[in-house]
Amino acid sequence: MLIREMIEQVEKEVLSEYAVLSCNTKGRKREEKKCDVRTEYQRDRDRILHSKAFRRLKHKTQVFIAPEGDHYRTRLTHTLEVSQIARTIARALRLNEDLTEAIALGHDLGHTPFGHSGEEILDELCESGFKHNCQSLRVVDFLEKGEGLNLTWEVRDGILNHRKDGNPSTLEGKIVSISDRIAYINHDIDDAIRGNIIDEADLPDYCVDIFGNTHSKRIDTMIKDVIQASYNKPYIRMSNQVEVATSILREFMFKKVYVDSAAKVEEEKTQYMLKQLFYYFLNNIDLLPDEMIKIIPKWGKEQVVCDYIAGMTDRFAINKYNDLFIPSPWNKY
């Protein structure tokens, strides 16, 4: 018996009746020979982890643009925190941890430079609109490696539907969706306190009473609540009390941090910069990288320029803007 087959047998014996077994995947768009060692979802996780799009996340903004300090979250550290939370919940509920991890690692691959500020301006500029979850699916389906990663249906479904308003088809996908919310609310509080945008004492009293008064207590309470409310159930949810408190905390963050705070003052500049880059490449399409030019006949100029801008890291976008629009000192030597 192959190692993969032994793992699949263990899944049948150990996992919940609500788990998606690796052997029951709906498969890939392009049929492939199965691996002797890894299950299908393990292969998906590894493909995402080794992708260029995943590596670029380390230089993409989470919330705070160009922060001074080494300890603020990036899009990559956010992704890793989502993965850790999601794996903890999946293991406790006896759901498929490999599927959960693959979705978590891939859920933000399509995010723009400069966080949601970049997403907003591309949504405004592109005729067909722009949503980072749709772009994440586009990355794994078409853009990465020039042909996509050919992931399984379940992983692709989880990536596409991870947003709060999405509806993943698997419980593993639903775990990632709720873990994403747990992660960003709590690490954004942590970063906002570190950046003196808010103080721990500013947090709503009701939420402190429910979650406790530290970063670790808040996350611990939310995770344990999801596990307790969802154990041996065909759904993933929080208890009503914790759901209400989480929503209040999220609203607090929108009011104090996500909109019009000192941490957001650079957003207008970044949107202007991305807008200039977008129109520059739209009007100078031959200056795109060769691999982008090759796909224009299939996708059209605007979509390919959008793909190029969305794939940029913060520092690449800044450097490209400086190269194109900021005069350099003249030196005849």
N, C-alpha and C positions, 0 to 999 in steps of 0.2 A: 504493500500500500504506500502511495506517495505521501510525503509530509503534508502537502496541501489537503489531501483526502482525509488524513488523520485530524487536521485542524477542523475541517468541515464536519467531521463526525463528532468532535467535541462540542462544536456549536449546537448541533442537534440535541445533544444530551444535556447541555448546561443552560443555554439561552432561554429566555422567556418565550412563551407562545406568541408574543407580540413583536418579537425581534425579526428582522429580515436576515435570513440565513444567506451566507455567501454563495452557497450552491443554488439558491433560488433567485439570483439576480435576473433582471429582465435583459441583461446583456449590454453589448456595446453596438454602436452604429456600424463599425467594421469588425467582423468576426476575427478573433485571434486565437491562437493555440494557448491553452491554459498553462500557467507556470507550475512546475513540479513542487515548488516549496511554498509559494505565497498564494493566499486566496485572492479573489478578484478585487476585493476592497483594499487589501494590503497593497496590491499593485497600484491601485488608484492613488492611495496615500503617497507612495514612493514617487510616482510620476509628478504629483503636485510639488512635493518637497524638493525635487531636483530641477524644477522648472525655473527659467529665468524670471518669469513673472513673480514667482514667490520670493526670489532673492531681492528683487527691486523693492519689495514692501519695506525693507529696512530703512529706505530713504524717502518714504512717503509719510506725510503728515497724518497723525491721528486727529488731534483737535488743535494743538498749539503749534502755530506756524513758526518755524525757525527759532525754537526756544533756546535760551542760553542755559545749558546744563545737560548732563549726560543721562539723567534719570527720568526724563519725560518719555511717555509712550510714543512709539511709532506705529505705523500700520502693521508692521511685522510683530512687535511685542503684543499688540492687541490680539492678533491672530493666534499667537501662542497661548495667551491667557484664555481665549475662547475655547481653544482645543483642550486645555487642561480642565476647565470647568465642565465641558461637555463630556469628556472621557470619564470624569468622576461620576457624573449622573448616569451615564450609560452603563458603566460597570455595576453601579448599585442597583439599577433596574434590570440587570441581566439582558440588556439590549446589545446590539452589535457594535462593539467599541471601535473596530477598524473602520466600519462605514461612517460612524460618527466622526472619527478623527479626520477622515478624508474630506468630508463635507466642511468641517471646521477649518482645515488648513486651506481649502480652496475658496472659501466664501467671499473673500475680499480681493481676489486676484485682479479684478477689473477696476479697482478703485483708482481715482485720478490723483495727480499730485495736489498737494494743499487740501486734502480732505474733502469735506462736503462743499467747501467753497469752489473747488475745481469741478465737482459734480454739477453744481448749480449752473456754472457758466457754460459747460458743455451741453447741458440740457437746454439752455437758452439758444445756443448757437446752432445746434444740429437740428435739421428739419424733422428728423424722426425722433428727436428727444434723446435723452441719455439717462440711464439708471445703472448704478454700479453693479447691481446684482445681474442684470442682463449682460453687462459688459464682462463680468466674471465668467458667465457661461460662454460668451463669445471667445474669450481667451482660451478656455479649455477645449472648445469645439473646433476652432479655426485658426487662431493666431499663434499659439505656442508651437514652436518647431515648424511653422509653416503649414501644418496640417491638423493641429490640435493634439490633444492627449488621448483621445478615444476612450474617455472614461465611461463607467457603467451608468445606466439609466438612473439608478438611485442616487448616486453622488451628484450627477448633473441636476436632478430634481431638487436636491437639498440646497445646492449652491444658488439656483435660480430663485428659490422660495424662502430664503433665510430671513428676509426682512420681516418686521413685526406684522405687516399687513399681508404677508405671504401665507401659504397653506401647504407645507411640505407633505408629500404622500406617505412618508415613513415617520415612525416615532423618532428614529435617529435624526432625521432632518428637523423635527420639531425641537429636539434637545438642543441642536446647534442654534436655532432661532432664539430660544429663551436664554441660552448661555451667552449669546452675543449681547443681549440686553443687560444681563447680569454683569458681564465684563466691562462694557463701556461705561455704564453708569458709575460703577465703583472705581475704575481706574481714572476716570475723568474727574471724579471728586478728589482723588488722591493727588492728581496733577494740579488741579485748581488750587488746592490747599498749598501745595509746594510752591506754586507760582504767586501766592498771596492774592489770588483772585477772590477766594472765599476763605472763611475760617471754619474750623470744625464746629464752633459754636453757632454758626449760621444755619446749620442743617435743621430742617423742621423737627420740632420736638416729637411729634407723633412718630416720625420715621426712626428717630433715635431710640424711642421706647420699644419699637418693634425689632430693630436690627442691632442695637448696640451702638457704641460710640467710636469704633475703630474700623479701619478698612477690612481687616481679617474677619471681624465679627459680622459685618454686613454681608460679606460674601458667604461665610459659613452658614448664616441664617437662611439666606436665599436658596443655597444649594440643598440644604437639608429639607427645607420646605417643599421644594420641587420633588425631591425623592419621596417624601412622605405622602404628598398629595397625588403622586402618579404611580405609586408602587402597585404592581400587578393590575394596572388599569390600561385601557386601550387609548390613552391620551397622555399628554404632557402638559402640566399646568402648575401654577402656584395656588396656595390657599387664597380665599377671598381677601383675608386680612393682609397678607403679604403682597398680593397683587395690587391692592389699593395703595399700600405704603410705597411700593416700587414706583407706581405711577406718579405719586406725589413727589418722590425724589427726582424722577425724570423731569417733571414740570419745573421743579426748583432749578435743575441744571440748565434747562432752556432759558429760564428767566435770568439767572445770575451768571451763566458761563457761555452757553452756546450762542446767545444773541447779544450783541452790543456790549460785550465785556472788553476789558483791556487786552485780553488774549486774542481778540478777533479784529483788532484795528488794522492789521495788514491784509485782510481779505480782499478789500477793494483793489489793492495793488496787484495781488496775485491774479485776480480775475481779469484785470486789464492786461496783464502780461500774457495770460493764456489766450485771451481774445486776439491779441496782436499776432501771436504765434499761429493761431488757427487760420487767420486770414492770409498771413504771409505764405504758409505752405499750400493753402488752397489756390493761391495765385502763382505759386512757384513749385508746382507739383513735382517737377523733375529733380528738386533738391531733397526730396524724401529719400530715406535709405532704400537700397535696391530691393530688399525683401518686401517693402511696403509698395513700391511702384509695381511690382509683379502682380499684386492682387487687386489693383485698380480696375482692370477689366471686369472682374467678378463682382466687386462691391461698390464701385463708384468712388469718385474723388473725395466727396465729403465724408463718407464713412471711413475711408482709409486715413484721412487726416485726423478724424476723431479718434481712431484707434491709436495713431501715433502719439497724439497729445495725451490721451488717457494713460498710455503706457509709460510716460515720462516719470522720473523721480523728481522730487522738489529741486534738487541741486542741478539736475540735467536741464530742467526747464529754465532755471535762472541763468545757467551758463549759456544755453542756446539763445535766450533773449539778449543777453549781453553781447554775444558774438554778432547777432544780426542787427541790433538796434542801438548799441552804445558805442560811440567812436573810440577807437584805440589810439594811444599816443603814436605819432609818426616817428619812425626811426629808420633813416636811410641805410643804416648798417645792419 
